[in-house]
Amino acid sequence: MPKHLIDPNKWIDLYSDYLFNYTISRVNDRDLSKDLVQDTFFAGLKSMKNFKGEASERTWLISILKRKIIDYYRRINSNKGKAEVRMSYNSDTESEGDWLEERVADPFDKNAESVIENEELGEAIYSCLGKLPEKQATVFKMKTIEGIDTETICNELNITASNLWVIIHRARTTMASCMEKNWF
């Protein structure tokens, strides 16, 4: 499969307003928002080779930006930072399906601490998966972890698309609650 091409020369025109508005609503500081968006573009440039084209450029940049926002709040170690780490998955429908990816340590800034954090996160995820009803766990794994498309899952499990999304919603709600208790 050919590598999806991205064009960083168009990022500012296409995404800067959206990313800025997204950021300002979370940090409520214009200068900080500008810095975080700039950091996001820089991280995107540094990691362009890692872009697989499985999501849109905007979704990919948002996932980088979310990590930057979380890292900022962790650095200042405030109560708002702790709340930001617990951002609700359902708050951004643009990133549907990226629930796990948004919670792993920044792949663009690996260090020993983030490797350990990813291992612990993986254990927490699989522990929570084990607590889901079998059908929810199967659908969640197929859609979110394995990235199988909706039609294939529906055909394989003989369910409708709307049924799949109800199952996914319930699984994500249960997973988020479990992760809240066991990880955050």
OpenMM code with the backbone's topology and positions (N, CA, C; nanometers):
from openmm import Vec3, app, unit

residues = "MET PRO LYS HIS LEU ILE ASP PRO ASN LYS TRP ILE ASP LEU TYR SER ASP TYR LEU PHE ASN TYR THR ILE SER ARG VAL ASN ASP ARG ASP LEU SER LYS ASP LEU VAL GLN ASP THR PHE PHE ALA GLY LEU LYS SER MET LYS ASN PHE LYS GLY GLU ALA SER GLU ARG THR TRP LEU ILE SER ILE LEU LYS ARG LYS ILE ILE ASP TYR TYR ARG ARG ILE ASN SER ASN LYS GLY LYS ALA GLU VAL ARG MET SER TYR ASN SER ASP THR GLU SER GLU GLY ASP TRP LEU GLU GLU ARG VAL ALA ASP PRO PHE ASP LYS ASN ALA GLU SER VAL ILE GLU ASN GLU GLU LEU GLY GLU ALA ILE TYR SER CYS LEU GLY LYS LEU PRO GLU LYS GLN ALA THR VAL PHE LYS MET LYS THR ILE GLU GLY ILE ASP THR GLU THR ILE CYS ASN GLU LEU ASN ILE THR ALA SER ASN LEU TRP VAL ILE ILE HIS ARG ALA ARG THR THR MET ALA SER CYS MET GLU LYS ASN TRP PHE".split()
positions = [
    Vec3(0.0846, -0.1175, 0.0000),
    Vec3(0.0000, 0.0000, 0.0000),
    Vec3(0.0896, 0.1245, 0.0000),
    Vec3(0.0640, 0.2188, -0.0905),
    Vec3(0.1491, 0.3370, -0.0958),
    Vec3(0.1326, 0.4234, 0.0285),
    Vec3(0.2405, 0.4870, 0.0651),
    Vec3(0.2415, 0.5761, 0.1811),
    Vec3(0.1542, 0.6976, 0.1507),
    Vec3(0.0677, 0.7346, 0.2462),
    Vec3(-0.0172, 0.8522, 0.2285),
    Vec3(0.0701, 0.9761, 0.2410),
    Vec3(0.0602, 1.0648, 0.1448),
    Vec3(0.1419, 1.1851, 0.1463),
    Vec3(0.0714, 1.2965, 0.2226),
    Vec3(0.1504, 1.3684, 0.2999),
    Vec3(0.0966, 1.4834, 0.3710),
    Vec3(0.1739, 1.6055, 0.3250),
    Vec3(0.1133, 1.7203, 0.3365),
    Vec3(0.1756, 1.8425, 0.2877),
    Vec3(0.1824, 1.9464, 0.3989),
    Vec3(0.2951, 1.9497, 0.4723),
    Vec3(0.3081, 2.0444, 0.5827),
    Vec3(0.3035, 2.1901, 0.5379),
    Vec3(0.3288, 2.2156, 0.4084),
    Vec3(0.3225, 2.3530, 0.3592),
    Vec3(0.1817, 2.4107, 0.3675),
    Vec3(0.0810, 2.3248, 0.3764),
    Vec3(-0.0582, 2.3701, 0.3819),
    Vec3(-0.1158, 2.3659, 0.5235),
    Vec3(-0.0407, 2.3133, 0.6197),
    Vec3(-0.0917, 2.2958, 0.7553),
    Vec3(-0.1421, 2.4263, 0.8167),
    Vec3(-0.0634, 2.5332, 0.8045),
    Vec3(-0.1020, 2.6588, 0.8689),
    Vec3(-0.2342, 2.7086, 0.8115),
    Vec3(-0.2439, 2.7094, 0.6773),
    Vec3(-0.3687, 2.7557, 0.6143),
    Vec3(-0.4868, 2.6664, 0.6478),
    Vec3(-0.4659, 2.5359, 0.6470),
    Vec3(-0.5765, 2.4417, 0.6638),
    Vec3(-0.6160, 2.4171, 0.8091),
    Vec3(-0.5193, 2.4142, 0.9000),
    Vec3(-0.5465, 2.3633, 1.0341),
    Vec3(-0.5180, 2.4576, 1.1496),
    Vec3(-0.4453, 2.5670, 1.1282),
    Vec3(-0.4028, 2.6489, 1.2431),
    Vec3(-0.5212, 2.7055, 1.3211),
    Vec3(-0.6245, 2.7556, 1.2513),
    Vec3(-0.7405, 2.8104, 1.3232),
    Vec3(-0.8113, 2.7022, 1.4044),
    Vec3(-0.8324, 2.5878, 1.3428),
    Vec3(-0.9004, 2.4775, 1.4121),
    Vec3(-0.8198, 2.4338, 1.5348),
    Vec3(-0.6894, 2.4133, 1.5172),
    Vec3(-0.6039, 2.3695, 1.6284),
    Vec3(-0.5982, 2.4763, 1.7376),
    Vec3(-0.5913, 2.6026, 1.6969),
    Vec3(-0.5880, 2.7110, 1.7959),
    Vec3(-0.7175, 2.7136, 1.8769),
    Vec3(-0.8315, 2.7085, 1.8089),
    Vec3(-0.9608, 2.7093, 1.8788),
    Vec3(-0.9752, 2.5888, 1.9703),
    Vec3(-0.9286, 2.4735, 1.9247),
    Vec3(-0.9315, 2.3524, 2.0059),
    Vec3(-0.8488, 2.3746, 2.1331),
    Vec3(-0.7311, 2.4329, 2.1156),
    Vec3(-0.6385, 2.4527, 2.2272),
    Vec3(-0.6874, 2.5591, 2.3242),
    Vec3(-0.7321, 2.6720, 2.2714),
    Vec3(-0.7738, 2.7829, 2.3593),
    Vec3(-0.8895, 2.7404, 2.4484),
    Vec3(-0.9733, 2.6510, 2.3994),
    Vec3(-1.0852, 2.6048, 2.4820),
    Vec3(-1.0380, 2.5141, 2.5955),
    Vec3(-0.9150, 2.4672, 2.5878),
    Vec3(-0.8635, 2.3772, 2.6905),
    Vec3(-0.7611, 2.4419, 2.7839),
    Vec3(-0.6910, 2.5447, 2.7344),
    Vec3(-0.5895, 2.6078, 2.8194),
    Vec3(-0.6222, 2.7527, 2.8546),
    Vec3(-0.7158, 2.8152, 2.7804),
    Vec3(-0.7637, 2.9496, 2.8100),
    Vec3(-0.6504, 3.0515, 2.8202),
    Vec3(-0.5522, 3.0403, 2.7319),
    Vec3(-0.4385, 3.1328, 2.7288),
    Vec3(-0.3933, 3.1435, 2.5833),
    Vec3(-0.4084, 3.2635, 2.5245),
    Vec3(-0.3793, 3.2814, 2.3813),
    Vec3(-0.2339, 3.2482, 2.3462),
    Vec3(-0.1395, 3.3035, 2.4226),
    Vec3(0.0016, 3.2806, 2.3912),
    Vec3(0.0391, 3.1336, 2.4066),
    Vec3(-0.0074, 3.0727, 2.5139),
    Vec3(0.0196, 2.9310, 2.5351),
    Vec3(-0.0423, 2.8479, 2.4224),
    Vec3(-0.1632, 2.8841, 2.3817),
    Vec3(-0.2301, 2.8115, 2.2726),
    Vec3(-0.1481, 2.8194, 2.1450),
    Vec3(-0.0994, 2.9380, 2.1132),
    Vec3(-0.0152, 2.9550, 1.9936),
    Vec3(0.1102, 2.8678, 2.0036),
    Vec3(0.1723, 2.8667, 2.1223),
    Vec3(0.2930, 2.7855, 2.1421),
    Vec3(0.2641, 2.6368, 2.1248),
    Vec3(0.1525, 2.5911, 2.1804),
    Vec3(0.1182, 2.4493, 2.1708),
    Vec3(0.0878, 2.4088, 2.0266),
    Vec3(0.0213, 2.4957, 1.9528),
    Vec3(-0.0053, 2.4667, 1.8112),
    Vec3(0.1264, 2.4626, 1.7346),
    Vec3(0.2156, 2.5574, 1.7630),
    Vec3(0.3458, 2.5594, 1.6977),
    Vec3(0.4244, 2.4321, 1.7326),
    Vec3(0.4213, 2.3912, 1.8575),
    Vec3(0.4879, 2.2668, 1.8988),
    Vec3(0.4295, 2.1461, 1.8260),
    Vec3(0.2981, 2.1497, 1.8056),
    Vec3(0.2306, 2.0403, 1.7353),
    Vec3(0.2790, 2.0318, 1.5919),
    Vec3(0.2846, 2.1465, 1.5232),
    Vec3(0.3328, 2.1471, 1.3852),
    Vec3(0.4780, 2.0989, 1.3789),
    Vec3(0.5591, 2.1420, 1.4741),
    Vec3(0.6993, 2.1004, 1.4772),
    Vec3(0.7102, 1.9487, 1.4984),
    Vec3(0.6329, 1.8956, 1.5937),
    Vec3(0.6340, 1.7510, 1.6188),
    Vec3(0.5847, 1.6756, 1.4949),
    Vec3(0.4839, 1.7304, 1.4267),
    Vec3(0.4347, 1.6692, 1.3036),
    Vec3(0.5416, 1.6650, 1.1968),
    Vec3(0.6159, 1.7741, 1.1822),
    Vec3(0.7255, 1.7771, 1.0855),
    Vec3(0.8315, 1.6725, 1.1181),
    Vec3(0.8667, 1.6645, 1.2479),
    Vec3(0.9694, 1.5695, 1.2906),
    Vec3(0.9262, 1.4246, 1.2687),
    Vec3(0.7953, 1.3999, 1.2719),
    Vec3(0.7493, 1.2608, 1.2668),
    Vec3(0.6665, 1.2304, 1.1426),
    Vec3(0.6833, 1.3084, 1.0367),
    Vec3(0.6054, 1.2869, 0.9136),
    Vec3(0.6186, 1.1440, 0.8619),
    Vec3(0.7363, 1.0878, 0.8772),
    Vec3(0.7586, 0.9513, 0.8256),
    Vec3(0.6734, 0.8475, 0.8995),
    Vec3(0.6243, 0.8814, 1.0180),
    Vec3(0.5405, 0.7890, 1.0949),
    Vec3(0.3928, 0.7973, 1.0573),
    Vec3(0.3557, 0.8967, 0.9764),
    Vec3(0.2156, 0.9136, 0.9375),
    Vec3(0.1777, 0.8019, 0.8416),
    Vec3(0.0785, 0.7217, 0.8809),
    Vec3(0.0402, 0.6049, 0.8018),
    Vec3(-0.0770, 0.6322, 0.7091),
    Vec3(-0.1415, 0.7452, 0.7255),
    Vec3(-0.2548, 0.7769, 0.6403),
    Vec3(-0.3820, 0.7055, 0.6809),
    Vec3(-0.3834, 0.6447, 0.7992),
    Vec3(-0.5029, 0.5737, 0.8466),
    Vec3(-0.6070, 0.6715, 0.8988),
    Vec3(-0.5656, 0.7928, 0.9260),
    Vec3(-0.6562, 0.8989, 0.9700),
    Vec3(-0.6244, 1.0208, 0.8850),
    Vec3(-0.7098, 1.1210, 0.8903),
    Vec3(-0.6827, 1.2439, 0.8158),
    Vec3(-0.5654, 1.3168, 0.8807),
    Vec3(-0.5057, 1.4076, 0.8037),
    Vec3(-0.3979, 1.4893, 0.8599),
    Vec3(-0.4461, 1.5617, 0.9849),
    Vec3(-0.5666, 1.6180, 0.9780),
    Vec3(-0.6195, 1.6948, 1.0908),
    Vec3(-0.6343, 1.6075, 1.2144),
    Vec3(-0.6873, 1.4873, 1.1989),
    Vec3(-0.7024, 1.3958, 1.3121),
    Vec3(-0.5657, 1.3615, 1.3709),
    Vec3(-0.4693, 1.3369, 1.2832),
    Vec3(-0.3332, 1.3045, 1.3260),
    Vec3(-0.2729, 1.4223, 1.4037),
    Vec3(-0.2892, 1.5435, 1.3515),
    Vec3(-0.2363, 1.6618, 1.4205),
    Vec3(-0.3078, 1.6849, 1.5535),
    Vec3(-0.4386, 1.6619, 1.5585),
    Vec3(-0.5138, 1.6755, 1.6845),
    Vec3(-0.4611, 1.5768, 1.7883),
    Vec3(-0.4304, 1.4542, 1.7454),
    Vec3(-0.3799, 1.3565, 1.8431),
    Vec3(-0.2449, 1.4013, 1.8985),
    Vec3(-0.1620, 1.4633, 1.8157),
    Vec3(-0.0346, 1.5177, 1.8640),
    Vec3(-0.0629, 1.6332, 1.9600),
    Vec3(-0.1540, 1.7223, 1.9209),
    Vec3(-0.1877, 1.8381, 2.0037),
    Vec3(-0.2439, 1.7963, 2.1396),
    Vec3(-0.3317, 1.6957, 2.1411),
    Vec3(-0.3867, 1.6490, 2.2690),
    Vec3(-0.2741, 1.6063, 2.3619),
    Vec3(-0.1768, 1.5378, 2.3065),
    Vec3(-0.0631, 1.4927, 2.3868),
    Vec3(0.0154, 1.6123, 2.4406),
    Vec3(0.0314, 1.7144, 2.3579),
    Vec3(0.1027, 1.8356, 2.4006),
    Vec3(0.0276, 1.9042, 2.5154),
    Vec3(-0.1047, 1.9096, 2.5045),
    Vec3(-0.1860, 1.9712, 2.6101),
    Vec3(-0.1738, 1.8914, 2.7392),
    Vec3(-0.1841, 1.7608, 2.7288),
    Vec3(-0.1699, 1.6744, 2.8462),
    Vec3(-0.0323, 1.6923, 2.9091),
    Vec3(0.0721, 1.6932, 2.8260),
    Vec3(0.2078, 1.7105, 2.8775),
    Vec3(0.2236, 1.8450, 2.9472),
    Vec3(0.1631, 1.9492, 2.8910),
    Vec3(0.1683, 2.0809, 2.9549),
    Vec3(0.1078, 2.0744, 3.0952),
    Vec3(-0.0119, 2.0170, 3.1062),
    Vec3(-0.0769, 2.0103, 3.2369),
    Vec3(-0.0015, 1.9195, 3.3333),
    Vec3(0.0567, 1.8171, 3.2821),
    Vec3(0.1380, 1.7330, 3.3715),
    Vec3(0.2557, 1.8112, 3.4249),
    Vec3(0.3165, 1.8929, 3.3369),
    Vec3(0.4323, 1.9718, 3.3802),
    Vec3(0.3942, 2.0688, 3.4917),
    Vec3(0.2814, 2.1335, 3.4811),
    Vec3(0.2446, 2.2293, 3.5858),
    Vec3(0.1783, 2.1608, 3.7041),
    Vec3(0.1455, 2.0316, 3.6868),
    Vec3(0.0958, 1.9485, 3.7963),
    Vec3(-0.0200, 2.0129, 3.8722),
    Vec3(-0.1178, 2.0581, 3.7961),
    Vec3(-0.2326, 2.1223, 3.8595),
    Vec3(-0.3531, 2.0292, 3.8581),
    Vec3(-0.4580, 2.0665, 3.9301),
    Vec3(-0.5821, 1.9896, 3.9262),
    Vec3(-0.6424, 1.9901, 3.7877),
    Vec3(-0.6298, 2.1031, 3.7165),
    Vec3(-0.6826, 2.1071, 3.5804),
    Vec3(-0.6049, 2.0089, 3.4933),
    Vec3(-0.4757, 1.9952, 3.5180),
    Vec3(-0.3952, 1.8990, 3.4431),
    Vec3(-0.4449, 1.7576, 3.4638),
    Vec3(-0.4781, 1.7250, 3.5886),
    Vec3(-0.5314, 1.5920, 3.6161),
    Vec3(-0.6645, 1.5728, 3.5448),
    Vec3(-0.7437, 1.6778, 3.5382),
    Vec3(-0.8716, 1.6690, 3.4673),
    Vec3(-0.8480, 1.6537, 3.3178),
    Vec3(-0.7482, 1.7239, 3.2641),
    Vec3(-0.7203, 1.7170, 3.1208),
    Vec3(-0.6753, 1.5770, 3.0804),
    Vec3(-0.5984, 1.5114, 3.1666),
    Vec3(-0.5554, 1.3755, 3.1378),
    Vec3(-0.6767, 1.2841, 3.1248),
    Vec3(-0.7846, 1.3184, 3.1946),
    Vec3(-0.9055, 1.2364, 3.1915),
    Vec3(-1.0039, 1.2829, 3.0846),
    Vec3(-0.9543, 1.3547, 2.9813),
    Vec3(-1.0442, 1.4056, 2.8775),
    Vec3(-1.1396, 1.2967, 2.8316),
    Vec3(-1.2633, 1.3297, 2.8210),
    Vec3(-1.3645, 1.2338, 2.7787),
    Vec3(-1.3416, 1.1937, 2.6352),
    Vec3(-1.3419, 1.0655, 2.6089),
    Vec3(-1.3214, 1.0174, 2.4726),
    Vec3(-1.4270, 1.0716, 2.3786),
    Vec3(-1.5500, 1.0765, 2.4231),
    Vec3(-1.6596, 1.1135, 2.3352),
    Vec3(-1.6678, 1.2632, 2.3082),
    Vec3(-1.5773, 1.3421, 2.3613),
    Vec3(-1.5835, 1.4862, 2.3404),
    Vec3(-1.5416, 1.5251, 2.2002),
    Vec3(-1.4749, 1.4376, 2.1287),
    Vec3(-1.4253, 1.4722, 1.9956),
    Vec3(-1.4578, 1.3601, 1.8988),
    Vec3(-1.5658, 1.3738, 1.8254),
    Vec3(-1.6066, 1.2675, 1.7337),
    Vec3(-1.5122, 1.2567, 1.6156),
    Vec3(-1.4301, 1.3577, 1.5928),
    Vec3(-1.3326, 1.3540, 1.4832),
    Vec3(-1.2364, 1.2364, 1.4995),
    Vec3(-1.2055, 1.1998, 1.6241),
    Vec3(-1.1055, 1.0968, 1.6470),
    Vec3(-1.1688, 0.9625, 1.6814),
    Vec3(-1.2886, 0.9392, 1.6344),
    Vec3(-1.3584, 0.8121, 1.6589),
    Vec3(-1.2646, 0.6958, 1.6266),
    Vec3(-1.2428, 0.6091, 1.7215),
    Vec3(-1.1586, 0.4923, 1.6984),
    Vec3(-1.0158, 0.5089, 1.7464),
    Vec3(-0.9764, 0.6294, 1.7882),
    Vec3(-0.8390, 0.6513, 1.8303),
    Vec3(-0.8254, 0.6522, 1.9822),
    Vec3(-0.9217, 0.5950, 2.0534),
    Vec3(-0.9265, 0.6013, 2.1991),
    Vec3(-0.7962, 0.5530, 2.2619),
    Vec3(-0.7445, 0.4393, 2.2185),
    Vec3(-0.6213, 0.3870, 2.2770),
    Vec3(-0.5012, 0.4713, 2.2391),
    Vec3(-0.4954, 0.5103, 2.1097),
    Vec3(-0.3803, 0.5842, 2.0615),
    Vec3(-0.3609, 0.7152, 2.1357),
    Vec3(-0.4722, 0.7790, 2.1755),
    Vec3(-0.4618, 0.9068, 2.2422),
    Vec3(-0.4096, 0.8935, 2.3844),
    Vec3(-0.4096, 0.7762, 2.4399),
    Vec3(-0.3718, 0.7592, 2.5790),
    Vec3(-0.2345, 0.6952, 2.5979),
    Vec3(-0.1673, 0.6554, 2.4913),
    Vec3(-0.0328, 0.6010, 2.5066),
    Vec3(0.0666, 0.7158, 2.5069),
    Vec3(0.1834, 0.6911, 2.5606),
    Vec3(0.2839, 0.7963, 2.5675),
    Vec3(0.3182, 0.8448, 2.4267),
    Vec3(0.3595, 0.9697, 2.4159),
    Vec3(0.3878, 1.0343, 2.2887),
    Vec3(0.4911, 0.9543, 2.2093),
    Vec3(0.4534, 0.8967, 2.0919),
    Vec3(0.5483, 0.8177, 2.0142),
    Vec3(0.6583, 0.9033, 1.9542),
    Vec3(0.6444, 1.0359, 1.9597),
    Vec3(0.7428, 1.1240, 1.9016),
    Vec3(0.8477, 1.1655, 2.0042),
    Vec3(0.8315, 1.1215, 2.1264),
    Vec3(0.9232, 1.1594, 2.2328),
    Vec3(0.9411, 1.0413, 2.3283),
    Vec3(0.9970, 0.9328, 2.2790),
    Vec3(1.0137, 0.8126, 2.3601),
    Vec3(1.1280, 0.8308, 2.4597),
    Vec3(1.1043, 0.7881, 2.5805),
    Vec3(1.2104, 0.7791, 2.6787),
    Vec3(1.1755, 0.6630, 2.7710),
    Vec3(1.2617, 0.6319, 2.8638),
    Vec3(1.2402, 0.5146, 2.9506),
    Vec3(1.1091, 0.5247, 3.0268),
    Vec3(1.0767, 0.6442, 3.0745),
    Vec3(0.9539, 0.6615, 3.1516),
    Vec3(0.8305, 0.6316, 3.0664),
    Vec3(0.8290, 0.6788, 2.9403),
    Vec3(0.7116, 0.6555, 2.8565),
    Vec3(0.7019, 0.5094, 2.8149),
    Vec3(0.8152, 0.4395, 2.8020),
    Vec3(0.8114, 0.2970, 2.7698),
    Vec3(0.7469, 0.2201, 2.8848),
    Vec3(0.7874, 0.2518, 3.0076),
    Vec3(0.7278, 0.1881, 3.1261),
    Vec3(0.5802, 0.2233, 3.1347),
    Vec3(0.5478, 0.3515, 3.1089),
    Vec3(0.4089, 0.3968, 3.1132),
    Vec3(0.3248, 0.3195, 3.0111),
    Vec3(0.3788, 0.2983, 2.8911),
    Vec3(0.3051, 0.2235, 2.7887),
    Vec3(0.2825, 0.0788, 2.8307),
    Vec3(0.3818, 0.0167, 2.8927),
    Vec3(0.3658, -0.1216, 2.9390),
    Vec3(0.2573, -0.1293, 3.0463),
    Vec3(0.2605, -0.0357, 3.1412),
    Vec3(0.1592, -0.0340, 3.2470),
    Vec3(0.0211, -0.0054, 3.1890),
    Vec3(0.0156, 0.0849, 3.0931),
    Vec3(-0.1107, 0.1170, 3.0282),
    Vec3(-0.1654, -0.0056, 2.9555),
    Vec3(-0.0778, -0.0760, 2.8853),
    Vec3(-0.1199, -0.1973, 2.8145),
    Vec3(-0.1791, -0.2995, 2.9092),
    Vec3(-0.1141, -0.3177, 3.0228),
    Vec3(-0.1660, -0.4124, 3.1229),
    Vec3(-0.3024, -0.3671, 3.1741),
    Vec3(-0.3183, -0.2371, 3.2003),
    Vec3(-0.4462, -0.1845, 3.2487),
    Vec3(-0.5553, -0.2022, 3.1435),
    Vec3(-0.5220, -0.1783, 3.0175),
    Vec3(-0.6201, -0.1937, 2.9092),
    Vec3(-0.6660, -0.3383, 2.8996),
    Vec3(-0.5724, -0.4308, 2.8982),
    Vec3(-0.6110, -0.5717, 2.8856),
    Vec3(-0.6832, -0.6229, 3.0091),
    Vec3(-0.6501, -0.5689, 3.1242),
    Vec3(-0.7239, -0.6042, 3.2456),
    Vec3(-0.8692, -0.5572, 3.2328),
    Vec3(-0.8887, -0.4344, 3.1867),
    Vec3(-1.0243, -0.3810, 3.1692),
    Vec3(-1.0991, -0.4540, 3.0584),
    Vec3(-1.0295, -0.4901, 2.9515),
    Vec3(-1.0926, -0.5665, 2.8438),
    Vec3(-1.1474, -0.6983, 2.8959),
    Vec3(-1.0731, -0.7600, 2.9881),
    Vec3(-1.1145, -0.8876, 3.0455),
    Vec3(-1.2421, -0.8771, 3.1284),
    Vec3(-1.2780, -0.7552, 3.1682),
    Vec3(-1.3986, -0.7354, 3.2489),
    Vec3(-1.5224, -0.7066, 3.1638),
    Vec3(-1.5030, -0.6873, 3.0324),
    Vec3(-1.6159, -0.6623, 2.9427),
    Vec3(-1.6891, -0.7922, 2.9112),
    Vec3(-1.8208, -0.7842, 2.8835),
    Vec3(-1.8906, -0.9021, 2.8312),
    Vec3(-1.8219, -0.9459, 2.7009),
    Vec3(-1.8256, -1.0742, 2.6711),
    Vec3(-1.7491, -1.1304, 2.5594),
    Vec3(-1.7753, -1.0588, 2.4263),
    Vec3(-1.9030, -1.0338, 2.3943),
    Vec3(-1.9348, -0.9702, 2.2659),
    Vec3(-1.8793, -0.8272, 2.2606),
    Vec3(-1.8925, -0.7531, 2.3711),
    Vec3(-1.8381, -0.6171, 2.3747),
    Vec3(-1.6867, -0.6196, 2.3566),
    Vec3(-1.6205, -0.7111, 2.4257),
    Vec3(-1.4744, -0.7207, 2.4157),
    Vec3(-1.4321, -0.7530, 2.2725),
    Vec3(-1.5029, -0.8473, 2.2100),
    Vec3(-1.4695, -0.8870, 2.0734),
    Vec3(-1.4853, -0.7697, 1.9774),
    Vec3(-1.5998, -0.7016, 1.9854),
    Vec3(-1.6254, -0.5884, 1.8961),
    Vec3(-1.5248, -0.4758, 1.9227),
    Vec3(-1.4984, -0.4465, 2.0501),
    Vec3(-1.4034, -0.3409, 2.0856),
    Vec3(-1.2647, -0.3717, 2.0292),
    Vec3(-1.2179, -0.4946, 2.0473),
    Vec3(-1.0860, -0.5331, 1.9954),
    Vec3(-1.0815, -0.5211, 1.8436),
    Vec3(-1.1845, -0.5734, 1.7775),
    Vec3(-1.1851, -0.5719, 1.6311),
    Vec3(-1.1833, -0.4285, 1.5775),
    Vec3(-1.2653, -0.3410, 1.6341),
    Vec3(-1.2797, -0.2046, 1.5827),
    Vec3(-1.1662, -0.1139, 1.6285),
    Vec3(-1.1401, -0.1130, 1.7570),
    Vec3(-1.0475, -0.0149, 1.8124),
    Vec3(-0.9017, -0.0589, 1.8085),
    Vec3(-0.8759, -0.1846, 1.8381),
    Vec3(-0.7376, -0.2307, 1.8442),
    Vec3(-0.6890, -0.2799, 1.7077),
    Vec3(-0.7699, -0.3640, 1.6427),
    Vec3(-0.7290, -0.4211, 1.5152),
    Vec3(-0.7632, -0.3313, 1.3969),
    Vec3(-0.8525, -0.2338, 1.4177),
    Vec3(-0.8853, -0.1387, 1.3123),
    Vec3(-0.9653, -0.1973, 1.1971),
    Vec3(-1.0419, -0.3022, 1.2237),
    Vec3(-1.1213, -0.3660, 1.1191),
    Vec3(-1.2404, -0.2759, 1.0869),
    Vec3(-1.2744, -0.2661, 0.9576),
    Vec3(-1.3822, -0.1750, 0.9185),
    Vec3(-1.5186, -0.2277, 0.9632),
    Vec3(-1.6126, -0.1355, 0.9761),
    Vec3(-1.7466, -0.1636, 1.0287),
    Vec3(-1.8165, -0.2753, 0.9514),
    Vec3(-1.8138, -0.2662, 0.8191),
    Vec3(-1.8846, -0.3644, 0.7362),
    Vec3(-1.8325, -0.5061, 0.7608),
    Vec3(-1.7019, -0.5224, 0.7683),
    Vec3(-1.6421, -0.6533, 0.7917),
    Vec3(-1.6848, -0.7091, 0.9279),
    Vec3(-1.6799, -0.6245, 1.0304),
    Vec3(-1.7197, -0.6687, 1.1646),
    Vec3(-1.8662, -0.7101, 1.1638),
    Vec3(-1.9518, -0.6289, 1.1032),
    Vec3(-2.0955, -0.6592, 1.0988),
    Vec3(-2.1213, -0.7919, 1.0278),
    Vec3(-2.0530, -0.8131, 0.9157),
    Vec3(-2.0703, -0.9394, 0.8418),
    Vec3(-2.0198, -1.0581, 0.9221),
    Vec3(-1.9035, -1.0409, 0.9856),
    Vec3(-1.8433, -1.1507, 1.0610),
    Vec3(-1.9265, -1.1892, 1.1831),
    Vec3(-1.9834, -1.0904, 1.2512),
    Vec3(-2.0576, -1.1160, 1.3745),
    Vec3(-2.2090, -1.1176, 1.3529),
    Vec3(-2.2502, -1.0974, 1.2271),
    Vec3(-2.3925, -1.0978, 1.1915),
    Vec3(-2.4727, -0.9988, 1.2762),
    Vec3(-2.4232, -0.8724, 1.2787),
    Vec3(-2.4915, -0.7646, 1.3504),
    Vec3(-2.5079, -0.6462, 1.2554),
    Vec3(-2.5987, -0.5544, 1.2898),
    Vec3(-2.6178, -0.4345, 1.2083),
    Vec3(-2.5158, -0.3289, 1.2498),
    Vec3(-2.4964, -0.2295, 1.1627),
    Vec3(-2.4033, -0.1208, 1.1935),
    Vec3(-2.4482, -0.0445, 1.3178),
    Vec3(-2.5790, -0.0202, 1.3301),
    Vec3(-2.6245, 0.0530, 1.4487),
    Vec3(-2.6028, -0.0293, 1.5758),
    Vec3(-2.6202, -0.1604, 1.5666),
    Vec3(-2.5938, -0.2482, 1.6800),
    Vec3(-2.4450, -0.2417, 1.7168),
    Vec3(-2.3599, -0.2426, 1.6147),
    Vec3(-2.2151, -0.2347, 1.6384),
    Vec3(-2.1817, -0.1074, 1.7166),
    Vec3(-2.2400, 0.0069, 1.6765),
    Vec3(-2.2052, 0.1326, 1.7417),
    Vec3(-2.2592, 0.1400, 1.8840),
    Vec3(-2.3729, 0.0745, 1.9089),
    Vec3(-2.4243, 0.0666, 2.0458),
    Vec3(-2.3274, -0.0158, 2.1311),
    Vec3(-2.2835, -0.1294, 2.0770),
    Vec3(-2.1889, -0.2169, 2.1491),
    Vec3(-2.0582, -0.1417, 2.1751),
    Vec3(-2.0072, -0.0732, 2.0719),
    Vec3(-1.8824, 0.0029, 2.0863),
    Vec3(-1.8987, 0.1115, 2.1931),
    Vec3(-2.0102, 0.1825, 2.1887),
    Vec3(-2.0334, 0.2886, 2.2873),
    Vec3(-2.0331, 0.2311, 2.4294),
    Vec3(-2.1051, 0.1219, 2.4485),
    Vec3(-2.1097, 0.0599, 2.5820),
    Vec3(-1.9723, 0.0114, 2.6248),
    Vec3(-1.8996, -0.0488, 2.5315),
    Vec3(-1.7649, -0.0978, 2.5636),
    Vec3(-1.6734, 0.0185, 2.6011),
    Vec3(-1.6793, 0.1267, 2.5242),
    Vec3(-1.5930, 0.2419, 2.5527),
    Vec3(-1.6289, 0.3066, 2.6860),
    Vec3(-1.7567, 0.3152, 2.7147),
    Vec3(-1.8006, 0.3723, 2.8421),
    Vec3(-1.7479, 0.2885, 2.9582),
    Vec3(-1.7627, 0.1575, 2.9472),
    Vec3(-1.7141, 0.0668, 3.0513),
    Vec3(-1.5616, 0.0731, 3.0611),
    Vec3(-1.4942, 0.0740, 2.9453),
    Vec3(-1.3475, 0.0812, 2.9433),
    Vec3(-1.2995, 0.2117, 3.0069),
    Vec3(-1.3638, 0.3226, 2.9708),
    Vec3(-1.3231, 0.4523, 3.0262),
    Vec3(-1.3382, 0.4538, 3.1776),
    Vec3(-1.4488, 0.3978, 3.2264),
    Vec3(-1.4721, 0.3922, 3.3707),
    Vec3(-1.3679, 0.3037, 3.4388),
    Vec3(-1.3418, 0.1905, 3.3798),
    Vec3(-1.2423, 0.0977, 3.4348),
    Vec3(-1.1022, 0.1608, 3.4342),
    Vec3(-1.0682, 0.2263, 3.3220),
    Vec3(-0.9362, 0.2893, 3.3112),
    Vec3(-0.9238, 0.4031, 3.4113),
    Vec3(-1.0319, 0.4748, 3.4322),
    Vec3(-1.0329, 0.5837, 3.5291),
    Vec3(-0.9956, 0.5306, 3.6673),
    Vec3(-1.0495, 0.4155, 3.7031),
    Vec3(-1.0234, 0.3568, 3.8336),
    Vec3(-0.8842, 0.2924, 3.8411),
    Vec3(-0.8422, 0.2281, 3.7325),
    Vec3(-0.7203, 0.1475, 3.7369),
    Vec3(-0.5951, 0.2131, 3.6805),
    Vec3(-0.6112, 0.3208, 3.6041),
    Vec3(-0.4926, 0.3783, 3.5396),
    Vec3(-0.4679, 0.5217, 3.5849),
    Vec3(-0.5701, 0.6078, 3.5842),
    Vec3(-0.5469, 0.7492, 3.6098),
    Vec3(-0.5317, 0.7792, 3.7562),
] * unit.nanometer
topology = app.Topology()
chain = topology.addChain("A")
for resn in residues:
    res = topology.addResidue(resn, chain)
    for name in ("N", "CA", "C"):
        topology.addAtom(name, app.Element.getBySymbol(name[0]), res)
